[in-house]
Amino acid sequence: MDNVKEIMAKLQEPFLPDEIEWRIGSTNKEKTRGLALAYVTNRAIQNRLDNIFGCSGWKNEYREWRGNSQLCGISIK
């Protein structure tokens, strides 16, 4: 897949419903209401990158960020 437009179109395709997970974000003081946050699973992102670039066509790296947190970067070869 060499065409940049074709690659971008594949990267921008919507994820399937089973590739989306939900968690509760901020809540009110009484904890009776919360903000539902949707996010894409790591596996869905890995599968998409594998399908477009091949297993060795991309990589991710982690580094420490602000003490106990981790910062993840994704690179495309």
N, C-alpha and C positions, 0 to 999 in steps of 0.2 A: 504494500500500500504506500505508494510514493507521493501521491497527490496531496498537498497540504489541505486543500479544501475537503477532500474525502476523509482525511484523518480527523480534521476538526468536526465534521459532521458526525462521525462515529463517536468521538469523545462527548459530544453534546446530546446524544440520544438519551431519552428519559430512562431512568432505571425502573425495573419491574417492581410491583408492589412488595414482593417478598424479599427484595433487596433493601427495603427501607425499614428502619427500626425507630421506635419512639421512646422518649423519656420525658419526664416532667421537669420543666425548667423552674423559673421563679414562681413562688406561690404567694398568696396573700398572707397576712399576719396569722389568721386563724387556720391556715393550711386547708381551707375548704375549696379553693380554686387554684389552678395552676396553669402554666403556659405549656402546651404540648409542643415538643420540639422533635422534628423529623430529621433523621440523618441516614446517610448511605452506609451500609456495612463495609468494613475493610475488605472482606472477601469479594464483594461486588466490584470494588475499585480494582483490586488485584486481577480479577477475571477480565475486566474490560481492558486493562493495560496489556495483559497477556494476549488477548485476542487481537488487539490492534498492532502491538509492537513485538510480540513474541516474548517468551519467558526471559530471555537475556537482553531484551531491547529497552529495558527500563530498570531503575533501582530506587530504593528508598534508603535514607540514612537518618539516624537519630542522633541528637546531641542534647546535653543537659541545657535547660533553659530556666532561669529564675529559680534556682535552688532545686526543688523536688520535681519540677515539671520536665517534660521532654518536648522537643521540637522536631518534627518530622519533615524532611524534604524529599520530593520525588523528582528524579531526573530521567529524561528521555534521551537515549543514545542516538 
